[in-house]
Every structure is written in structure tokens, then in C-alpha cells.
Amino acid sequence: MRKRDIHALIIESKDNEGVTRRMRKPPAWTKDYVREKDLGSSEDVSGEGPRSFKDEENLALMMSGYKTRTKTRPDCSFSLGYCSYMEGAFNNSMPSPFSYTFTPGISSANVTDTVANTWMDTRIWSKLPQPLIDRVIAFLPPPAFFRARCVCKRWYSLLFSSNFLELYIQISPRRHWFLFFKHKSLKSYICGNNSSTTRGSGGQTSTANIFEGYLFDPYDIAWYRIYFPLVPSGFSPAAASGGLICWVSDEAGAKSIILCNPLIGSLTQLPPTLRPRLFPSTGFKAGPSSIDVAIAGDDLISPYAVKNLSTESFHIDAGGFYSLWGTTSLPRLCSLESGQMVCVDDRFYCMNYNPFSVLVYEIAENSWCKIQAPMRRFLRSPSLVESMDKLILVAAVEKSKLNVPKSLRLWSLQACGTTWVEIERMPQQLYQQFEELEAGHGFDCVGHGKFIAIIIRGSDRALLFDIFRKAWQWIPPCPCMNHGGEDVNGLHGFAYEPTVTTPVTGLLDQLTILSVI
């Protein structure tokens, strides 16, 4: 088998001293990954997040014995790596799920060559033991991990190595990212149920018939387009947990539910629910050794249907216990808006309307209770989010009869489970700008880690709030989206933790075997 280099042409440039430096153009596979970065933002949220992808990738490449170079210019800053490979050593069974392009950056540095740096000397780094290299690779962010798989046959096969996946579960850092989909309005659920050939929920197109989502890294302010080619049509994303996306069928009737890990292309189906529904609220929790799903309420089956005030719950764990869609009643006089629930400390939370309150579902006890919301008579667009293992209520406050300025406030539910404490208010000048853009349409919120994203309904505009730093900033629009007048109702977001392994889905495979027996 013949060994050859992957490169198309040599790029030449001169530094300030007139020295000509040469650099290889990256191979075609490096163009599969797009990272769009907001370089004009006044806020920097990367202080407590992972390091830049290029530093980690260069380090991993050098440890494997391959050269890597970094070229910087006053008008464009990017990092490129190139390598040699054994022809025919790879196959296309696991393509990278990420699509990306580089955005020009700002740099005042001259052209540099990192190969000359002694700290990246290949004579040193290429001699590291493989177990240590595996630990470094396990720390790579998912986009960098999939790029690194193109380096050599061994790195490519790590995704199928049980030893590496066990190591990955133990040491890979948690990444508090967000996953957004183009949001489909309730009207499209009632009229058509995704039966037309136009664009459907989750970004499904009639041409490619493939769902797409938009992964957002709040540390580096980076967007990635990610595809869901295995998800069948007629499903919509409903919840996310533990690296899995929960998809629920759009068709009225018993709900079909599938769990998908888009990074590795896994797809697992749950048993269908028992009661007919159209657009219920969905709670989903995937832990290291258990899965819990709750499907609650629905009054949209038909204009003449009686309200379905029931909850169906699904549970399975590694101890061998499972419960298939046990049924319980919702609290009396509740007005549950269809949507997703928030999971905190083995409880699902969702908003109750008219008047505002918070409904709580105890997973272990299979029971509901209700707690009061703060300032419930003056709230607008209230949303519940999970942040740092705490439940937070985000809402606009409007007191028309009192001399109190309008504002957007955040409350945290205390350990007692009934008391709320205000933790933050949006600065008044920023709120005026936010209110002008929002124009009374309302907003939705999603929290993950120290970040809370506030998305204006009917648009792609969103704010990012860092709880630790008390910092607000506008999220740049996703460059992967087509902004040309599609029938979508803004963005629908989920807290998503990207991971290349979700062993908990093996429990569902065992359940399938038991049902066959």
C-alpha cells in the first residue's frame, strides 16, 4: 500500500523581513468542519471554557509524529494541520457530523512556524506512550475529535474501542452547549401534521429530506451545523439530556419516541405511549444508568376533544427495574402549555398558566404538585430553565399601575422548594433594546451550566447571560441558517452536552430482547 501526502498546492507569503515562507493548503477533509466566530463582540465568554480547538488539535497531531503549522496574517487568523496517510486505510462509515467554514479574524502577528518551537518538537512529542495520547484525545471537543480521527487508522478506530470509550466517560469534560432547531408553530402541527413537502420541523427540507440542527458553543461563541440523517420524517425534537435528543412523532394518536445521538449516528426507539395525544409536554432525563420520560397533558387532538389531563411515565435503569408508561393524573384546574419540561434533582418542572404557577412532577413518586410563582400577576413570557443544578425562572415584569420600570428578571428556587429569590435583572438600557426587538412577541429561554440563552420568538436573535460573570451579550446569528423567508417560528433551543458515547441506550436494547422473549 503506497503512502502519499494529502495536499493540493503550496501557499507562499512574505513576512516583514522579506523572508518567504511556504505552507501547504489543507486537505479537502479539513473543509468539512465550519466554525463561525463572533470576533466583533465586546464580551468574551471563553475565560472559563475549554481552550481553542487549534491548540488542542496541534498538540494531538504533534504527539502522533505529524507536522503542523500555524499561519497568521493581519487580516486572517486560522490554524491548519496536514499529515500523511495510508491509502485505503479509512472508510466512510462514520463521516464527521459537523459542517463548517472559517471566518477571517483579526491578528497583528507576523507569519510564524510552530514547528520551530522546541515545546512542539516532534522528536519529543511523537514518543509519548499511546495511553497518554488517548487521554489527550479524550479531552478534545467533539469537532476537534472528529477531525483528529483523520490523522491515522488507530485514531479513526478509537470511536469503536471499548477501552477508549470507558476512558472518555471517565475524564472527558462536560461541555455546556446548546442545540437549536427551526421552530415549527402549533398551527403546522394541527394543519397537515408534516404531510406536505415543504420544510418541516427541525429544519427538514423537501430536497434532502434530512433534519438539521445548529450547535452553539457559548465558550467560543461558535456555531456548527449538524445533521440527523437517520431520523425519519414526521418527528420533531422535544427534549435533550445526556447527549441524547428525544424526538416525538407529530401525528395525532399514540406517540412514537426515538432517542438519537447525532455525533455517532445512533438511533434507539422507545415503546409507543398508550394514550392519544398531539403536542404534549415532554420531560426527558438520561443519566449514566437510567432513562426517564414523561409525556403530560394535551388538548389539541381536535377542536372538540376533552382535555387530556394525564401523564404517562417511562422508566428503565441498570438495576433491571423498568416501568412502561404508567399513568397518573395532573393537578386539578391546571392549564399546561404544550412544550418541554425542565429536569432538576429528579423532578420535572413546567409552567402552569392562568394564573401563573409552577407544576412539579416527582419522578420517583409518580405524582404532581404545584408551587407559586413570584410576582405571578405581573409576569410576561415566563420560562423555566436549569442552571448549575438549580431551577431558575426567567420572565419580563410589567407593572402598569405602579411606578416600576419594566425589566427582565431571574429568580432561583431555593432548597426548600417553595421560596424564590431574585438573582439578577437585565440592565435597563439593554432591556429597552431587547424590548424593541421583541416587540411583544414573547421569548423563550434555555439554560445549561452557567449560561442562559434568551431567544426572541419569531426571529433568530438571542441573548446569552453568564451567571458567574453577570455578563450579557448578543449571540451572533447562525451563519448556517437560510434567513430567506421560510415558514418557521424562530429557533427552539435545548441544553445539549455533546458526547461520543451514550452507553445508557444499551438498556433499551435489553428491553427489546425481553419483549421479544
Secondary structure as UniProt FT lines:
FT   STRAND          3..5
FT   STRAND          10..14
FT   TURN            16..17
FT   STRAND          20..24
FT   HELIX           28..32
FT   STRAND          35..37
FT   TURN            39..40
FT   TURN            47..48
FT   HELIX           53..63
FT   TURN            64..65
FT   STRAND          68..73
FT   TURN            74..75
FT   STRAND          76..81
FT   STRAND          84..86
FT   TURN            87..88
FT   STRAND          98..99
FT   HELIX           114..116
FT   HELIX           118..120
FT   HELIX           122..125
FT   TURN            126..127
FT   HELIX           130..138
FT   HELIX           142..148
FT   TURN            149..150
FT   HELIX           153..157
FT   HELIX           158..160
FT   HELIX           162..171
FT   STRAND          177..182
FT   HELIX           186..190
FT   TURN            191..194
FT   HELIX           201..203
FT   TURN            206..208
FT   STRAND          211..217
FT   TURN            218..221
FT   STRAND          222..228
FT   TURN            229..230
FT   TURN            233..234
FT   STRAND          235..241
FT   TURN            242..243
FT   STRAND          244..249
FT   STRAND          257..261
FT   TURN            262..265
FT   STRAND          266..270
FT   STRAND          281..286
FT   STRAND          290..298
FT   TURN            303..304
FT   STRAND          308..317
FT   TURN            318..319
FT   STRAND          322..329
FT   TURN            332..333
FT   STRAND          342..344
FT   TURN            345..346
FT   STRAND          347..352
FT   TURN            353..356
FT   STRAND          357..362
FT   TURN            363..366
FT   STRAND          367..372
FT   TURN            374..375
FT   HELIX           376..378
FT   STRAND          379..387
FT   TURN            388..389
FT   STRAND          390..397
FT   TURN            400..403
FT   STRAND          407..413
FT   TURN            415..416
FT   STRAND          420..425
FT   HELIX           428..438
FT   TURN            439..440
FT   STRAND          443..448
FT   TURN            449..450
FT   STRAND          451..456
FT   TURN            457..458
FT   STRAND          462..466
FT   TURN            467..470
FT   STRAND          471..475
FT   TURN            479..480
FT   STRAND          491..496
FT   HELIX           503..505
FT   HELIX           506..516
//
